[in-house]
């Protein structure tokens, strides 16, 4: 099973190619404001590095959010296009689950947190003690203080925080949770598409594949354009 997975939920896009459970190529690319110009060339470079073409890929996978509206939409559209062009299936995965998997097999609870702007975070709480994360608090968008209150009511066990939202609100996390909170070293604050490839393989093995038209973004909240349109 040859899998091409991408994560475009943040300004640091990640692309990975895996054959079953073996990663054969992966890259991290800063695509802030340049996603459309850099994503396809980088996918082509990764395919060449792995000695493959798009036609060789059996399954295409993309993050479906939450995260940057533009990034998630661009990544989903790219994977839809590749799946349509090759006649292959696709699947989607949570950007927060992929980020949490930087600590796979950890017995400590993992809290991926992305900056959602407007003084909110995209966040979840995962048990990553197995290779596939299990959500104790599902992906949501909340003010950080409200999300930290959820954690405090759920557990008094240590929690590892990671992601750009955890970096931005680290002082608030420390104030609310004190020594219960631990912080990931900086290399672990970025999502890796290789984790998405593992989630895609899991989806394949459980018959959870999609037609390209069924792969849809999950934003968790309305975009500014939608809010403004609703206001008239």
C-alpha positions as CSV (number, residue, x, y, z in Angstrom):
1,X,0.0,0.0,0.0
2,X,1.6,3.2,-1.2
3,X,0.3,6.3,0.6
4,X,0.8,10.0,-0.1
5,X,-0.3,12.1,2.9
6,X,-0.2,15.9,3.4
7,X,-0.9,18.3,6.3
8,X,-1.5,21.9,5.4
9,X,-3.3,23.0,8.6
10,X,-0.5,25.4,9.6
11,X,2.0,27.6,7.7
12,X,4.5,24.7,7.9
13,X,3.1,22.2,5.4
14,X,4.2,18.5,5.6
15,X,4.2,15.9,2.9
16,X,5.0,12.2,3.3
17,X,5.1,9.1,1.2
18,X,4.8,5.7,2.9
19,X,4.8,2.2,1.7
20,X,2.7,0.3,4.3
21,X,4.3,1.3,7.6
22,X,7.6,2.5,6.1
23,X,8.2,6.2,5.4
24,X,10.2,6.6,2.2
25,X,10.1,10.4,1.8
26,X,9.0,13.3,4.0
27,X,9.4,17.1,4.0
28,X,8.4,20.2,5.9
29,X,7.9,23.3,3.9
30,X,7.1,26.9,5.1
31,X,4.2,27.8,2.9
32,X,3.0,30.9,4.7
33,X,1.0,32.8,2.0
34,X,2.6,30.6,-0.7
35,X,0.8,27.3,-0.4
36,X,-0.7,27.2,-3.9
37,X,2.7,27.9,-5.4
38,X,4.8,25.5,-3.4
39,X,2.6,22.5,-2.5
40,X,2.4,20.7,-5.9
41,X,6.1,21.2,-6.8
42,X,7.0,19.8,-3.4
43,X,4.7,16.8,-3.8
44,X,6.3,16.2,-7.2
45,X,9.8,16.4,-5.6
46,X,8.8,13.9,-2.9
47,X,7.4,11.5,-5.5
48,X,10.7,11.7,-7.4
49,X,12.7,11.2,-4.2
50,X,10.7,8.0,-3.5
51,X,11.1,6.9,-7.2
52,X,7.3,7.0,-7.7
53,X,4.7,8.8,-9.8
54,X,1.3,9.9,-8.7
55,X,-0.1,6.9,-10.7
56,X,1.8,4.6,-8.4
57,X,0.1,5.9,-5.2
58,X,-2.7,3.6,-3.9
59,X,-4.2,6.1,-1.4
60,X,-4.2,9.8,-1.1
61,X,-4.7,11.5,2.3
62,X,-5.0,15.0,3.7
63,X,-5.7,16.8,6.9
64,X,-9.3,18.0,7.0
65,X,-8.8,20.5,9.8
66,X,-9.0,22.2,12.1
67,X,-6.5,24.9,11.2
68,X,-5.9,27.6,8.6
69,X,-9.0,27.9,6.5
70,X,-6.9,28.6,3.4
71,X,-4.4,25.8,4.2
72,X,-7.0,23.1,4.9
73,X,-9.1,24.0,1.8
74,X,-6.0,24.0,-0.4
75,X,-4.7,20.7,0.9
76,X,-8.1,19.0,0.5
77,X,-8.5,20.3,-3.0
78,X,-5.1,19.1,-4.0
79,X,-5.7,15.6,-2.7
80,X,-9.1,15.5,-4.4
81,X,-7.5,16.5,-7.6
82,X,-4.8,13.8,-7.4
83,X,-7.3,11.1,-6.4
84,X,-9.6,12.1,-9.3
85,X,-6.8,12.2,-11.8
86,X,-5.5,8.8,-10.8
87,X,-8.8,7.1,-10.0
88,X,-7.6,6.2,-6.5
89,X,-9.4,6.6,-3.2
90,X,-8.7,9.1,-0.5
91,X,-9.2,9.7,3.2
92,X,-8.9,12.5,5.7
93,X,-7.5,12.9,9.2
94,X,-7.6,15.4,12.0
95,X,-4.7,17.9,12.2
96,X,-4.8,17.8,16.0
97,X,-4.6,14.0,16.0
98,X,-1.6,14.1,13.7
99,X,0.1,16.6,15.9
100,X,-0.7,14.5,19.0
101,X,1.0,11.5,17.4
102,X,4.4,13.2,17.8
103,X,4.1,11.5,21.2
104,X,2.7,8.1,20.2
105,X,3.1,5.4,22.8
106,X,3.4,8.0,25.6
107,X,1.5,7.1,28.8
108,X,1.0,10.9,29.4
109,X,-2.1,12.6,28.0
110,X,-1.4,14.8,25.0
111,X,-3.0,18.2,24.3
112,X,-2.4,19.5,20.8
113,X,-3.3,23.2,20.6
114,X,-3.3,25.4,17.5
115,X,-3.8,29.1,17.5
116,X,-7.2,29.8,16.1
117,X,-6.8,33.6,16.3
118,X,-9.6,35.7,17.9
119,X,-8.2,34.6,21.3
120,X,-9.3,31.0,20.7
121,X,-7.6,27.7,20.2
122,X,-8.3,24.6,18.2
123,X,-7.6,21.9,20.8
124,X,-8.2,18.3,21.9
125,X,-7.0,15.9,24.6
126,X,-5.7,12.5,23.4
127,X,-4.5,9.3,24.9
128,X,-1.6,8.3,22.6
129,X,-0.5,5.2,24.5
130,X,-1.2,3.2,21.3
131,X,-0.2,4.0,17.7
132,X,-3.7,5.5,17.0
133,X,-4.7,8.3,19.3
134,X,-8.0,8.1,21.3
135,X,-9.7,11.4,22.1
136,X,-10.7,12.1,25.7
137,X,-11.8,15.6,24.6
138,X,-12.7,15.8,20.9
139,X,-11.4,18.5,18.5
140,X,-13.0,21.8,19.4
141,X,-12.5,25.6,19.2
142,X,-12.7,27.5,22.5
143,X,-11.1,30.3,24.4
144,X,-8.0,28.8,25.9
145,X,-9.1,29.4,29.5
146,X,-12.4,27.5,28.8
147,X,-10.5,24.5,27.3
148,X,-8.1,24.4,30.2
149,X,-11.1,24.3,32.6
150,X,-12.3,21.2,30.7
151,X,-8.9,19.5,31.3
152,X,-8.9,20.5,35.0
153,X,-12.4,18.9,35.5
154,X,-11.4,15.8,33.6
155,X,-8.1,14.8,35.1
156,X,-5.4,15.8,37.5
157,X,-2.8,13.8,35.7
158,X,0.1,15.4,33.8
159,X,-0.6,16.7,30.3
160,X,1.9,17.5,27.5
161,X,1.0,20.6,25.5
162,X,2.3,21.2,22.0
163,X,1.5,23.3,19.0
164,X,1.6,27.0,18.2
165,X,-1.4,27.6,20.4
166,X,0.4,26.1,23.4
167,X,3.3,28.3,22.7
168,X,1.2,31.5,22.5
169,X,-0.8,30.7,25.7
170,X,1.9,29.0,27.7
171,X,1.7,31.5,30.5
172,X,-2.1,31.0,30.8
173,X,-1.6,27.2,30.8
174,X,1.0,27.5,33.6
175,X,-1.3,29.7,35.7
176,X,-4.3,27.4,35.3
177,X,-2.6,24.0,35.5
178,X,0.7,24.6,37.2
179,X,3.0,21.6,37.5
180,X,0.3,19.4,35.8
181,X,1.3,21.0,32.5
182,X,4.4,19.9,30.5
183,X,5.6,21.4,27.3
184,X,6.9,19.7,24.2
185,X,10.4,20.5,22.9
186,X,10.3,22.8,19.8
187,X,10.8,20.0,17.2
188,X,7.5,18.4,18.4
189,X,5.4,21.5,17.9
190,X,4.9,20.9,14.2
191,X,2.6,18.2,12.6
192,X,4.2,15.5,10.5
193,X,2.4,14.0,7.5
194,X,4.1,10.6,8.2
195,X,1.7,10.4,11.1
196,X,-1.2,11.1,8.7
197,X,0.0,8.3,6.5
198,X,-0.3,5.9,9.5
199,X,-3.9,7.2,10.1
200,X,-4.6,6.7,6.4
201,X,-3.3,3.1,6.6
202,X,-5.5,2.5,9.6
203,X,-8.5,3.9,7.7
204,X,-7.7,1.6,4.7
205,X,-7.5,-1.5,7.0
206,X,-10.9,-0.6,8.5
207,X,-12.6,0.2,5.1
208,X,-12.9,3.9,5.8
209,X,-12.0,5.2,2.4
210,X,-13.7,8.1,0.5
211,X,-14.5,9.2,-3.0
212,X,-12.8,12.5,-3.7
213,X,-16.1,14.4,-3.5
214,X,-16.6,13.0,0.0
215,X,-13.4,14.5,1.3
216,X,-14.5,17.7,3.0
217,X,-12.8,20.2,5.3
218,X,-13.8,20.4,9.0
219,X,-13.4,24.0,10.1
220,X,-15.2,23.9,13.5
221,X,-16.3,27.5,13.1
222,X,-17.5,29.8,10.4
223,X,-15.0,31.8,8.3
224,X,-15.0,35.6,8.5
225,X,-16.6,35.7,5.1
226,X,-19.5,33.4,6.2
227,X,-19.9,35.5,9.4
228,X,-20.0,38.8,7.4
229,X,-22.5,37.3,4.9
230,X,-24.8,36.2,7.7
231,X,-24.7,39.7,9.1
232,X,-25.7,41.0,5.7
